[in-house]
Amino acid sequence: MKKNNKNIVVWGLVITMFLIMMQVSSNTIKSSSAPNEYTFSELESEVASSKIAEAEINEAEGLITGETADGKRFRANTSRIDDRAGELFDEYNVPYEYSKVKGTNTLAAMFINVLPLLLIIGVSMLIFRSMQGGGRGGAMSFGKSRAKMLTENTNRVTFEDVAGVESAKEDLKEVVEFLEDPSRFTRLGARIPTGALLVGPPGTGKTLLARAVAGEAGVPFFTISGSDFVEMFVGVGASRVRDMFADARKNAPCIIFIDEIDAVGRHRGVGTSGGHEEREQTLNQLLVEMDGFQGDEGVIIIAATNRPDVLDKALLRPGRFDRQIEVPYPDINGREKILEVHMKGKPIAADLDVKYIARGTPGFSGADLMNLVNEAALLSARRNKLKITMREFEDARDKVLMGAERRSLSMTDQERKNTAYHEAGHAIVGLNMKGSLPIHKATIIPRGRALGMVQYMPERDQISQSREEMIARMAMAMGGRAAEEIKFGYDKVTSGASSDIEQVTRIATAMVTEWGLSDAIGPIAFKDTDQQSFHPGIGRGSAISPETAKLIESEIRRFVTEAHETALKILKKKKKDWTTLAEALLEYETLSGDEITVLLSDGIKPKRTDGKFGTKPAVPAVPSTKKGSIGSPQPES
């Protein structure tokens, strides 16, 4: 309110000054429109010739002004005004006015002349004070901290609001305990870590964790982004760091949270300015301030980054960021808890299986799962449903993974047939390979850049893969290309298998150069070589000999070729099943893993009773949530 009143006063003064200046300017223009200058004798002659229409005698200024008969202005400057002027005008009947000298007029004139200057000085002082940042938002408050302070009353977050990162929460509970009772540690001579660095992919909940620490301890929470320190003006970043730490000490105990600290904490000495650039000065000041902390100050620094490899080593040494806390993607139990948090307050169908959804979303971050729940809610609203069902979550997951359905895409009958046999090839090879994953769904509905996909689901989160599983994945990926060759001939093979070939090549390359799974190469890692070319003299590949490079390329080619031959062999052997599945995909467009199993084993086609959300009979299938048919989607296009 005070700030608004201040602005009103400033603008009032500016407008008043503008009006006065306009008036002065008008008077100046008016006065400058008298081009005729007369001496007194010349004025007498003009009056005698009846050329003067009216006049004004100003004794204070020693000036006679008026208007001629032809409408022009005149003035006559005299050292003094005597009685002859009045007698002259009386004699020739010229109307005139006579102004005598008055002290009050002099004071008024002085006031009018000085008032614009006073207004200019006053407005300038107000503007200058505002620019100095009488508040934080002043135009010259460059050196002021831009950190936002959150208190208990501002959307308080606790550990109950953070799910899926249990190990990280355990590491941070020590920080909470110190903020609540510092003497518990200091009386034993222990030194609480000055700072904690949260490391993990985007969206895993690093910021939420930091806020939860502040919420649990009930202390103020200062939050700022690393990019807020960096400006084009020299010394601004360092000034902001000093100001932020000064505010933190005033509000201790508290937490300072610096998000994306890699924006300001990168390695020094790599710039073009020899280490004197603004970013490095800011980092130096940050290091100094962190060193200045005493153990009993009660100020904890928490930073977050997904690029710990680019941070300056001085930032990571003991005494600054003492510990690094990993915040990874949540596991299946973590994903289940995160989904339950985001489902609170939403109308969820009674038969919805949260564990099933959690199994189907490996690699999803907390932010991804929040988006998944929101997308499912949007789909339910679009379909005029009162509750969010399993169908909405299934469709929302497909949308997040592969993109929105492109039913408007114009596909010819031949393209639909190619896609159906291609995806059926993936599925049949996967069903007949040892070490393969259970099929979750097969569809020929275009999504994103893919014309169709087959989703495979492991029954648990996979930390590592066996050689058998890798060979099975390569064969499944080549199933689509092999199906096109058998059904339509080699000359009719399309470019639809490009992503499959990339996937197979990537797996084969890793098996040979990283994982030591090639008998010809042996357990030797060539991870530092240029994976684009193993020829010596090209990029980093010069570290290996020409003979080894050729051997590596031949082994990669062997793995890819064997995968292709395996897929061809299986499809020729299971041609009936492959054809049946392809024709069913042409009819239903989408089949769940359970429907595929029943179709191939018993010959029973799916029964679809709900056709409201698609054109019959192409209704998206909702896979069963029974045991053994759940896991994570891995699309094969």
Secondary structure as GFF3:
##gff-version 3
##sequence-region A 1 637
A	DSSP	alpha_helix	2	31	.	.	.	ID=ss1
A	DSSP	beta_strand	36	38	.	.	.	ID=ss2
A	DSSP	alpha_helix	40	48	.	.	.	ID=ss3
A	DSSP	beta_strand	52	58	.	.	.	ID=ss4
A	DSSP	beta_strand	63	68	.	.	.	ID=ss5
A	DSSP	beta_strand	73	77	.	.	.	ID=ss6
A	DSSP	alpha_helix	83	91	.	.	.	ID=ss7
A	DSSP	beta_strand	96	99	.	.	.	ID=ss8
A	DSSP	alpha_helix	103	131	.	.	.	ID=ss9
A	DSSP	beta_strand	148	150	.	.	.	ID=ss10
A	DSSP	three_ten_helix	159	161	.	.	.	ID=ss11
A	DSSP	alpha_helix	166	180	.	.	.	ID=ss12
A	DSSP	alpha_helix	183	186	.	.	.	ID=ss13
A	DSSP	beta_strand	195	199	.	.	.	ID=ss14
A	DSSP	alpha_helix	206	217	.	.	.	ID=ss15
A	DSSP	beta_strand	221	225	.	.	.	ID=ss16
A	DSSP	three_ten_helix	226	228	.	.	.	ID=ss17
A	DSSP	alpha_helix	236	250	.	.	.	ID=ss18
A	DSSP	beta_strand	254	259	.	.	.	ID=ss19
A	DSSP	three_ten_helix	261	263	.	.	.	ID=ss20
A	DSSP	alpha_helix	278	291	.	.	.	ID=ss21
A	DSSP	beta_strand	299	305	.	.	.	ID=ss22
A	DSSP	three_ten_helix	308	310	.	.	.	ID=ss23
A	DSSP	alpha_helix	313	316	.	.	.	ID=ss24
A	DSSP	beta_strand	321	326	.	.	.	ID=ss25
A	DSSP	alpha_helix	332	343	.	.	.	ID=ss26
A	DSSP	alpha_helix	354	359	.	.	.	ID=ss27
A	DSSP	alpha_helix	366	382	.	.	.	ID=ss28
A	DSSP	alpha_helix	390	402	.	.	.	ID=ss29
A	DSSP	alpha_helix	413	431	.	.	.	ID=ss30
A	DSSP	beta_strand	439	443	.	.	.	ID=ss31
A	DSSP	beta_strand	453	456	.	.	.	ID=ss32
A	DSSP	alpha_helix	467	488	.	.	.	ID=ss33
A	DSSP	three_ten_helix	490	492	.	.	.	ID=ss34
A	DSSP	three_ten_helix	495	497	.	.	.	ID=ss35
A	DSSP	alpha_helix	498	513	.	.	.	ID=ss36
A	DSSP	three_ten_helix	539	543	.	.	.	ID=ss37
A	DSSP	alpha_helix	546	573	.	.	.	ID=ss38
A	DSSP	alpha_helix	575	588	.	.	.	ID=ss39
A	DSSP	beta_strand	590	592	.	.	.	ID=ss40
A	DSSP	alpha_helix	593	602	.	.	.	ID=ss41
A	DSSP	beta_strand	635	636	.	.	.	ID=ss42
###
